[in-house]
Amino acid sequence: MLPSPAKVNDWTNTVVDACLKGLQTLNRPFKYVVTGVLTQKNGAGLNTAATTFWDANKDGYCKVFWENETMNCIITVYGMAINIGAATDLD
């Protein structure tokens, strides 16, 4: 039996919120965007794409893929530096 769509929505929101809260505790000079995709494993393909226009020396992203027997999960975190004069300010 598969979970209801409402549970999947709650799980996605919970994971994304937890990521943002964890990032806030780092006290780094970044604005963050966190996206989450949860899909049922049913043999269909899953493609995601994103493009950015930013400073590659200061900004970045991290993508994590997780799966189990019934679902796939992709969490992507984008970090954009704010009020940074030089890349060495990030050390």
Buried (B, 14 or more C-beta within 10 A) or exposed (E): EEBEEEEBEEBBEEBBEEBEEEBEEEEEBBEBBBBBEBEEEEEEEEEEEEEEEEEEEBBBBEEEEEEEEEBBBBBBBBBBBEEBEEEEEBE
